[in-house]
């Protein structure tokens, strides 16, 4: 099982395989629902996507000023090839230096990022996101999540995830609350075709 899991992780590093796998596991309807109900982007907004991967989420966004960062050169190359006219894509880890000069954003997004980070790294990401947000703007994250009574298949899949820092909703919220005044979390079991559990988190500063 360990060899199979390691092989799958390596395969998912290929952008095309990653996109196909995501579309098999979820659906456009489910993703669109999450975008409309939770992410709530508006045309003309400035959007920063931390860990954007091949930027497939752009299919569901209105015309926004999009900046995506990912540490994978392959993912960024794929994003530029497909969406080059719709945004700016940078191969880099997000830190204060990479964000310098980019200005403030109306929406900062980090999907599938926090569960790859330990507590110190996650808090650092929250602080970077806070510094990048315009007044009244929001950070939205989405990650694998442990939950009481979740489907055993979901627990098995999450245990095999590439991220080694999966938390429950309380754990994600506690980290965000170190940095943000207002934090809301929602546990979702309906974002994939197979049993799976996500924590959707929204964080913002008090007006």
HELIX and SHEET records of a PDB file:
HELIX    1   1 UNK A    2  UNK A   11  1                                  10    
HELIX    2   2 UNK A   15  UNK A   25  1                                  11    
HELIX    3   3 UNK A   28  UNK A   34  1                                   7    
HELIX    4   4 UNK A   35  UNK A   39  3                                   5    
HELIX    5   5 UNK A   56  UNK A   60  5                                   5    
HELIX    6   6 UNK A   73  UNK A   83  1                                  11    
HELIX    7   7 UNK A   96  UNK A   99  1                                   4    
HELIX    8   8 UNK A  114  UNK A  116  5                                   3    
HELIX    9   9 UNK A  119  UNK A  132  1                                  14    
HELIX   10  10 UNK A  152  UNK A  159  1                                   8    
HELIX   11  11 UNK A  169  UNK A  177  1                                   9    
SHEET    1   A 6 UNK A  87  UNK A  91  0                                        
SHEET    2   A 6 UNK A  65  UNK A  70  1                                        
SHEET    3   A 6 UNK A  46  UNK A  50  1                                        
SHEET    4   A 6 UNK A 105  UNK A 111  1                                        
SHEET    5   A 6 UNK A 133  UNK A 146  1                                        
SHEET    6   A 6 UNK A 167  UNK A 168  1                                        
SHEET    1   B 7 UNK A  87  UNK A  91  0                                        
SHEET    2   B 7 UNK A  65  UNK A  70  1                                        
SHEET    3   B 7 UNK A  46  UNK A  50  1                                        
SHEET    4   B 7 UNK A 105  UNK A 111  1                                        
SHEET    5   B 7 UNK A 133  UNK A 146  1                                        
SHEET    6   B 7 UNK A 198  UNK A 204 -1                                        
SHEET    7   B 7 UNK A 182  UNK A 188 -1                                        
END                                                                             
